[in-house]
Amino acid sequence: MEFARLAEALGGETLAVEQGGRSELAPFVLRSGTGPEVQVYPELEEGACVGAVFAVARADAAETPRIVLRAEGALERGAKAVGLSRELQLGDPAFDAAVYVESEAPEALVARVLADPAARAAAAALVRGPAGEVQLGEGRVTARLSAAQLEQPAAAHELVASLRALAAAMAVPKDMPTRGELVRRRAVGHIFGIAFAWLLTLGLAVLLRPPQVLAWGPVFGALGLGGLLWLLVCAPLGLVLRGAPDSLRWFALAAGAFLLTTPFAGMKLALWANAALDKGPEVAVRLPVTLVDRSETLVLIDVVGLESGRTSTRLAVPMDRVFGTLPKAPGSLILTTGEGALGWPWLVDVRP
C-alpha cells in the first residue's frame, strides 16, 4: 500500500512536508479514537517506502534508556540455555515465556515500567501480532510494520490500538537512570580488547605474505585451519560478552566481524608456518617456463612439469623471491622448493 493511501485508510492527518520532501511520503498523525495521538513515519530505502514506524510520544520518558521487547524465539531460548544471554524476568510466567526483554536499565526498574498487567498484555499483543518488536523509552513508544503488512489495514489498526494501550499503561519510574548515566557506568575494557584482537587478525590477513605453495590443495587446507581458528576465537568472545540481555546481538556482530578476517589470517599463518618451520632439504631443479606477465612486485610464470598429472602450473612469484635478472623470454628457470613442515611443498626462490 502506498504511504499516502495508508494515511487515508487510517484517517490520518498529514503533517507539514519539509522543503524538498515528497507529499505522498509525508508523515501523518492519528488523533481519532481513544488514547494518545500516534505519529506515523515512512521508512525509506532508495526513495521507496519499505515500511512505516508508528510512535506515541511520552515526554516523561525522554531521558530513560531504551527497553526493547520482541517475540522470544528459539535463538533467544538457545542463547539463554547456554548462558550467553541473561534475560530480564518480570515475574509473569506467561509474559516472560512469550516476550524477550532487552535493556541496560536495572531489572527491578524495568519490572516497574511494565508492572501494570494492561501494559504487559498490550506488549505481548504487539510482539506476537503485527509488530514483532516494540521499543520503549527515549521519549516515545515505537513499533514498525513492513510494506507487506501495510497492505492489510487490519494489521495497522491492531497495532495502533495496542500501541496506545501500552503507552497509556506503562509507568516511568522517577528513579530510572538516564541513558547518559548508564553509559558512564558501562564497562568498556572488553570492547577495546575485542577491537585490538580484530585489528590484529585484520593486519595478519592483509599484511602477512607467506611463501607460495605449489598447488591449490594446501591453500584450501590452510583456509580450513583458518575456519577452525575462527571457531576458537568465538569461544572467548562468548565468554567475554555473556551475561547481558543484548549479548546475543553483540556476539553475532563480533563473530561476523571476525569471520571477515580470521579465516584468512589463519590461512596465511598456516602457510607461513609451513615454510618457516620447514627443516627438510631444499631441492633446486631447472624446469621449462613461460613468462606470462611481469610487474615491479610480481612475476607470473607457467611452469611445465612441476606437478605430476598437470601439463603446467601457474605461479605468481614475488620479486623478493626472484634472484638474478630474468630474461624477457626465459626458456627455463631454476626453481628451489621445500617439502614444508605441514607437508605442503612451497617455493623458496626462482633463479635464471
Buried (B, 14 or more C-beta within 10 A) or exposed (E): BEBBEBBEEBEBEBBEEEEEEBEBBBBBBBEEEEBBBBBBBBBEEEEEBEBBBBBBBBEEBBBBBBBBBBBBEEEBEEBBEEEBBBBBEBEBEEBBEBBBBBBBBBBEBBBBBBBBEEBBBBBBBBBBBBBBBBBBBBBBBBBBBBBEBBEEBEBBBBBBBBBBBBBBBBBBBEEBBEBEEBEEEEEEEEBEEBEEBBEEBBEBBEEBEBBBBBBEEBBEBBBBBBBEBBEEBBEEBBEBBBEBBBBBBBBEEBBEBBBEBBBBBBBBBBBBBBBEEBEEEEEEEEBBBBBEEBEEEEBBBBBBEBEEEEEBBEBEBBEEBBEEEBEEEBEEBBBBBBBBBBEBBBBBBBBE
